Amino acid sequence: MAGPDNATDAVRPSAHGPSANCSDIVLVVDDSPDTLSLINDTLEQAGVNVLVALDGNQALNIARRLRPDMILLDAVMPGLDGFETCRLLKSDPELAAIPVIFMTGLTDSDNIVKGLECGSVDYLTKPIQPDELLARMRVHLTNARLTSSAHQALDSTGQFLFTVDLEGRMQWATPQTYALLSSAGATEGERQRQLVEALQQWLSHRPAASQTLKLPQLQKPLEVRFIEHRRDGTCLLRLQDGGRPAGEELLREKLSLTKRESEVLFWIANGKTNREIGEILAVSPRTVNKHLEGIFSKLGVENRTTAAGVAIRTLNADS
């Protein structure tokens, strides 16, 4: 097992293990040598590459240098404890997406809730059971890869999408969203606080899909359009330049569509099914499908994927 001072040398694939992804790198943070040894042996036998740290500060330094795929984090450590370490990880945009699993001997519900509230995806109670550890890790590593793939796909489309929690705090955004917010001064101190407060108040009223909010006191007018509530408790939103036509209007103008066709195409470009579009627009899925036929004919395409691609390129060309 490698120590924290030679963490780079700790990245070594094992030939063992039936279910590991040989590229997985897991950072284990614990001040107990016995726990570190047990987990290191378990993970290496499963073919996982292991980094170790003895305290929160070492964990943060290693995470910033080597970007592990997952962090197993002891809750109670001298100095910087696991809860504060997790908060610092989640406050760093470059590290926030790394799933954190707490390892704790604290079985009372207050500490479990505290760990989840500061950003962990799961917790394990000590003494650690190797089979349970590997099973939990496998689930969360898979989820993290799916989330990363989805974010990369959205980044590549150039859409102005972002997610926030119910307190209005941004969890993720495409590069285009960050750039548009920055151009309006929304990432600066007082304006950033006002943005968070405005989103929190708006979301507390549970807006429906397609409802919009004009953002206050910015250097140029911006609007937020509500897309959906997500299973992880966050909300998916789209940022719009308030001085330009909305997405549906642009599609109608540029592609010679009817108002309803442009609305359907807009939501197709945002990944919605016919049923979901029907719920948003208060029409039946069959009606949505009828509009799709008209869209395909006017755009000269044969399927939803190609139509969505046309819509995304049209929207981005006007950005």
N, C-alpha and C positions, 0 to 999 in steps of 0.2 A: 504494500500500500504506500502510495506516495504521500509525503507531507505537504503542507500548504506552501512551503517555500520553493518547492520544485513542482508546482502544479502542472506545468506543461508536460513534464515527464510522466505524469499520472495518466495521460491520455494514451491508453494502449489497448487495442482490441484484444478480446479473448477468442479463442477458437471454440469455446464451449457455448452451450445455451441454445435452445431450440427456437425461441421466439423473438430474439433481439434484432433490432436494426443496428448493424455494425457501425453506423454513423452517429448513434445516440451518444451524447455526452451529458452525464449527470453530475451535478455538484452536490456533495454531501457535506452538510455543515453541522457539526456537533462537537462539544468539548469533551466527550467521553471516548477514550481510545477503544474501549470494548465495543461500543456501538459502531464506531467508524470501521473497525475491523470486520464485524459481522456484515454490515451493509456492503462494504467493499468486496468481500468474498462472494456475497450473494449476487451482486451486480456483474462482477467479472465472469462468474460462471454462466450468467445469462448473456454474455457477449456485449455488455454495456461498458463504455469507456467512463472511468471514474476520476473525478477531481475531488479533493477534500479541503475543508477549511475548519479551523478550530473556533472561530468566532465570527461575529457579524461583519466586522471591518474587513477581515480577510476574504470573506464571501463576496462582499461588494467589489473588492479589487479584482478578484478572479473572474467574477461574472462580467465585469466591464472589459476585461482583456480577452476572454475566451468564449463568451456567449454560450453557456450550456443550454441544452434542450430542456432540461428540467432541474429544479433545485429541491433537494430534501433538506428541510430546515428544522433544527431543534428549536423548540419554543423558549426554553429556559437556558440561558448561557450567561456567563459573567460579561460585564461591559455592555455591549450592544446586544440586546436580547433578540430572539427570533421575530417577535412582533414588530419591533422598530425596523429591523433589517428588511422585513417584507414590505413595510410601508415605503422605505427608501427605494427598494427595487421597483415597486409599482409606480413610483413618482418619476422614474427615469424612462422617457419614451423609448429608449433603445433596449431596455430590459423588461418593460412592463408586460410583454406578451409571454415571457417565460413562465410556465406553470410551476407553482410552488406547492409542495405537500409538506404540512407540518408534521413533525414527529414529537410527541409529547407524552409525558407521564401524567399530565393534568387532565383528568377525565371529567371534571365538572363542566357543565354546559357553558358557563360564562367564558371560560378560556377557549373552548371550542368555537363559540360565536366570535370571540375576539380575533381568533386566527382567521376565520373566514371573512370577517369584515375588513381586515387589513389586506386582503387580496389573495389568500391561498385558495386553491381549488379543492383541497381535501385535507384530511388529517389522519394520522396513524397513531395508535396508542402503544406506548412502550410497555413490555418488551416487544420489539418488532418481530412479526412473523414473516419470514422470507417469502412464502407463497402469496400472502396477502399483499405484501409490498410490491411484488412483481405484477400482480394482477391490477392493482390500482394504477401503477405507473403506466402499464400498457394502455389502459383506457385514456389517461390524460395526455400521453404522448400522441396517440392517434388523434384526439380532439384538437391538440395544438397544431398538428400538421394540417388538418382540414381547415382550421381557422386561418393559418398562415397562407395556404393556397388560395383561399377565398379573398383574403386581403390583397395578395399579389395580383390576382386577376382584376380586382377592382382598381388597384393602383394603375395597372396597365391600360385600362379603358379611359383614364383621365376624368372620371366622374367626380363631382364635388360631394362625396359622401363622407359621413362621419358617424360615430356612435358616442352617446353620452349616457351616464347613469342617471337615475331619477333625481339626483342633486344638481344636474346640469353640468357635471364635470366630464370633459372629453376623455374617452377611453381609447379611441383610434380614429384616424382620419387619413384620407388619401393625400398625397403631396399637393394636389391641386387645391384641396380644401385649405390646407395650411397656408398656401400662397395667397389665396383670395382673402382669408381672414387677416393675414399680415398686411395686405395692401389696403385694408380698411382700418388698420390700427387696432384690430380686435384682440391682438395677442399681447398688448401692452397693459401694464399694471391695472389701473383703475377701469379701463375699458374691458379688460378680461374679466374682472370681478363682476361688472355690470352684465356682461354676456352670460356668465354662469347663473346669476340671479334671475335674469330674464328667462332663460331656458328652464330653470327649476320651477318657477312660477307657472309657466306655460304647461309644462309636463304634468304638474299637479292637477290640472284640469283634464288630463287624459285626452289629448287631441286625437281626432280620427285621421285615417290615412288621407293624404293630400291637403290637409289643413296647413296654413302657413302662419309664420310669425315674423313680423318686421323687427329687426334687431335695432336696439336703441343707440343713439349717440355715437355713431361711427363716422369715419371720414368719408365714406360713401355708402349708399343704401344697400343693405343686404337683407335677404329673407331666408328663413329656414322652412323647409317643407317636411312634414312628418311622413315617414315611410312605414315604419312598423315597430311594434314592441317585439323584442327578441327573447328567446328562451333564457338567456343568461341574465335577464333583468335590465339590459340596456335598451336604448331606443336608437333605431337607425334613422338618420336625418339626411336631407340633401340641402346644401347651401346654394343659394341663388343670388345673382347680382340683381338687386332691386331696380336697377336702372335699365334692365334688359327684359325682353319678353320671357315669360315662363317657358319651361321645356315643351309643354304641350303646344303652346302658341308657335314656337319656333318650328316644331315638326309640321304643324298645319301649314305654315307659310312656305317653308322650304320644300316640302314634299307634296304639296297640293292635296292634302287630306281633309276630310271633314273634321269637325270639332271632336266628335266621338271617336273617329278613327285615330286622331292624333293622341287622344287620351289613352286609348287602348295600347297604342304603340309605345307611348311613354312608359307605361307600367310593364310592358313586355321587356323594355330595355332595362328595367329595374328588377328583372328576374321573377315577376309574378306569374302565377298560373292563371288559367281562365277563371277558375272558381274565385281566386283571390281578387282578380280584376273585377269580376262581377260584384263582389261584396263592396269593393271600394266605390264603384260607379253606380251601385244599386240597380244592376241589370242581371239577367240570367247568364250563365256560362254559354248557353246556346247563342244568345245575342252577341256575346263577345266573339264567339267563333265566326259568326256571320260578318262582323266587322273585320276580323282577321282576313277573311277571303278577299274583301275589298282592298285591304292594305297590301296583301301579297300581289294582287293584280296591278295596283298602281305602282308598286316599287319594282315589279318584275322579279320577285323572289319566290321561292317555293317553300320556305319553312321559317319557323319562329327565330331560329338562331341567326339566319341571314338578315331577317328583318330587324332584329335587335342590333346587329352590327351596323346596319345603315343608320338606325336611329342614334346610336352612340357617336358615330362619326359626324353626323349632322350636328348634334349638340356640342361636340367638342370643337368643331370648326368655327362655331360662333363664340367660343369661350375666350 
